[in-house]
Amino acid sequence: MCHKQLNWLCLSMTDFGKNLSAIRKQRQLTQLELANFLEVQPRMVGRWEQGQAKPQFDYVIKLAQILEVSIDQLAFGEQGREKAVFDIKNKRLKELCKQADSLKPEDQEVICRLMDMAIKQDRLKQIIS
């Protein structure tokens, strides 16, 4: 019997697997790439996607973080999707972010570091003034 607050854990693992597979593909990740992010064997991701095994809760959290979705969306698919709270208003920045999303991970990391430095510099300026 499922506890009310843990209903998402009681869903069919086949449904979870289909959702995981669809979201992974939307993010243009292979099972191998996702497995590397999670530090698990690629066959484990395959077993999750096929509904043959269920991930431990800490992996569900990591999956949601890596795939940038809510746990509800992983569990319930589109009906679990939350509305986007954040939208980039600067059109140029938004377009550059879209383009950067297709770069190699190491190039994306360079961009993230530059953005992080700019934000920290701005915060420092605010504190000083």
C-alpha positions as CSV (number, residue, x, y, z in Angstrom):
1,M,0.0,0.0,0.0
2,C,1.3,3.4,-1.0
3,H,1.6,6.3,1.4
4,K,-0.2,9.4,0.2
5,Q,2.9,11.6,0.2
6,L,4.9,9.0,-1.6
7,N,2.5,8.3,-4.4
8,W,5.1,9.0,-7.1
9,L,7.2,6.1,-5.8
10,C,4.3,3.8,-6.5
11,L,4.0,4.5,-10.2
12,S,4.7,1.9,-12.8
13,M,8.5,1.6,-13.4
14,T,7.7,1.2,-17.1
15,D,6.1,4.7,-17.1
16,F,9.1,6.0,-15.2
17,G,11.5,4.4,-17.7
18,K,9.6,5.8,-20.6
19,N,9.7,9.3,-19.1
20,L,13.4,9.0,-18.3
21,S,14.2,7.8,-21.8
22,A,12.1,10.6,-23.4
23,I,13.6,13.3,-21.3
24,R,17.2,12.0,-21.8
25,K,16.6,12.1,-25.5
26,Q,15.2,15.6,-25.4
27,R,18.4,16.7,-23.6
28,Q,20.3,14.9,-26.4
29,L,22.2,12.7,-24.0
30,T,23.1,9.1,-24.6
31,Q,22.7,6.4,-22.0
32,L,26.5,6.4,-21.7
33,E,26.7,10.1,-21.1
34,L,23.9,10.0,-18.5
35,A,25.6,7.1,-16.8
36,N,28.9,9.0,-16.6
37,F,27.2,11.9,-15.0
38,L,25.6,9.6,-12.4
39,E,28.8,7.5,-12.0
40,V,26.9,4.2,-12.8
41,Q,27.2,1.6,-15.4
42,P,25.5,2.4,-18.7
43,R,23.5,-0.8,-18.5
44,M,21.9,0.5,-15.3
45,V,20.4,3.5,-17.1
46,G,19.1,1.0,-19.8
47,R,17.5,-1.2,-17.1
48,W,15.8,1.9,-15.6
49,E,14.5,3.0,-19.0
50,Q,13.2,-0.5,-19.7
51,G,11.4,-0.7,-16.4
52,Q,13.6,-3.7,-15.3
53,A,15.0,-1.9,-12.3
54,K,14.2,1.1,-10.2
55,P,16.8,3.7,-9.2
56,Q,17.4,4.4,-5.5
57,F,16.0,7.7,-4.4
58,D,19.3,9.5,-4.4
59,Y,19.7,8.6,-8.1
60,V,16.2,9.9,-8.8
61,I,17.2,13.3,-7.3
62,K,20.5,13.3,-9.3
63,L,18.5,12.4,-12.5
64,A,16.2,15.3,-11.9
65,Q,19.1,17.7,-11.3
66,I,21.1,16.5,-14.3
67,L,18.1,16.5,-16.7
68,E,16.9,19.8,-15.2
69,V,13.4,18.5,-14.5
70,S,11.2,18.1,-11.5
71,I,10.9,14.7,-9.9
72,D,7.2,14.9,-10.7
73,Q,8.1,15.3,-14.4
74,L,10.4,12.2,-14.2
75,A,7.7,10.2,-12.5
76,F,4.6,11.4,-14.4
77,G,5.9,12.8,-17.7
78,E,4.2,15.9,-19.2
79,Q,1.4,16.1,-16.6
80,G,4.2,16.5,-14.0
81,R,5.8,19.4,-15.8
82,E,5.9,22.6,-13.9
83,K,5.7,25.9,-15.7
84,A,9.0,27.6,-16.2
85,V,9.6,30.1,-13.5
86,F,12.6,31.7,-15.2
87,D,12.9,33.1,-18.7
88,I,15.8,35.1,-20.1
89,K,14.5,38.5,-21.1
90,N,17.6,39.7,-23.0
91,K,17.1,38.3,-26.5
92,R,20.8,38.3,-27.4
93,L,21.7,36.5,-24.2
94,K,18.9,34.0,-24.7
95,E,20.0,33.2,-28.2
96,L,23.6,32.8,-27.1
97,C,22.5,30.4,-24.4
98,K,20.6,28.3,-26.9
99,Q,23.7,28.2,-29.1
100,A,26.0,27.4,-26.1
101,D,23.7,24.5,-25.2
102,S,25.0,22.6,-28.2
103,L,28.7,23.1,-27.4
104,K,31.0,20.5,-26.0
105,P,30.7,20.2,-22.2
106,E,34.2,21.6,-21.6
107,D,33.3,24.7,-23.7
108,Q,30.1,25.0,-21.8
109,E,32.1,24.9,-18.5
110,V,34.3,27.8,-19.7
111,I,31.1,29.9,-20.4
112,C,29.7,29.0,-17.0
113,R,32.9,30.1,-15.3
114,L,32.9,33.4,-17.2
115,M,29.3,34.1,-16.3
116,D,29.9,33.1,-12.7
117,M,32.9,35.6,-12.5
118,A,30.8,38.4,-14.0
119,I,28.0,37.8,-11.5
120,K,30.4,37.7,-8.6
121,Q,32.1,40.9,-9.8
122,D,28.7,42.6,-10.0
123,R,27.8,41.5,-6.5
124,L,31.1,42.7,-5.2
125,K,30.5,46.1,-6.8
126,Q,27.1,46.3,-5.2
127,I,28.5,45.5,-1.8
128,I,31.3,48.2,-2.2
129,S,29.0,50.9,-3.3
